[in-house]
Amino acid sequence: MPALNDLRQSMIETGQSSRTEDCPFCGEVGTLSVSVAIGANNHMRAQCSKCGEGFIE
């Protein structure tokens, strides 16, 4: 999803390896746990605590 790619790029630029966001799958506020492997391969992991949707890159 383009929104998640933008989020990853923002996290890489600021050096922030994890944060919580609104879920783009179900729309719940603050339920998407996102982490990026900063300094390794910049891959992203995201998982929603409400709907369970997510992915590992």
C-alpha positions in Angstrom: 0.0 0.0 0.0 1.3 3.4 -0.9 0.4 4.8 2.6 2.5 2.2 4.3 5.5 2.8 2.0 5.2 6.5 2.8 5.1 5.6 6.5 8.2 3.4 6.2 10.1 6.2 4.4 9.2 8.7 7.1 10.4 6.2 9.8 13.7 5.6 8.0 14.3 9.4 7.6 13.6 10.1 11.3 15.4 7.0 12.6 12.2 5.8 14.3 12.2 2.0 14.4 8.7 1.5 15.8 5.4 3.3 16.4 1.6 2.9 16.4 -0.6 4.2 13.7 -4.2 4.1 12.6 -5.0 0.8 10.7 -5.5 1.3 7.0 -7.3 -2.0 6.8 -10.1 -1.6 9.4 -9.8 2.2 10.2 -9.3 1.8 13.9 -7.3 4.5 15.6 -3.9 3.6 17.0 -4.1 -0.1 16.6 -1.5 -0.8 13.9 1.9 -1.7 15.4 4.6 -0.9 12.9 8.3 -1.6 13.0 11.1 -1.0 10.5 14.5 -2.7 10.6 16.5 0.5 10.5 20.2 0.0 9.8 19.7 -3.5 8.5 17.5 -4.0 5.4 14.7 -1.4 6.1 12.1 -4.1 5.9 8.7 -3.4 7.6 6.4 -5.4 9.8 2.9 -4.2 10.6 0.0 -5.9 12.6 -3.3 -4.5 13.7 -4.4 -5.5 17.2 -8.1 -5.0 16.3 -8.6 -6.8 12.9 -5.5 -8.9 12.8 -4.5 -7.7 9.4 -0.8 -7.0 8.7 2.2 -8.0 6.7 5.9 -8.8 7.0 8.1 -7.5 4.2 
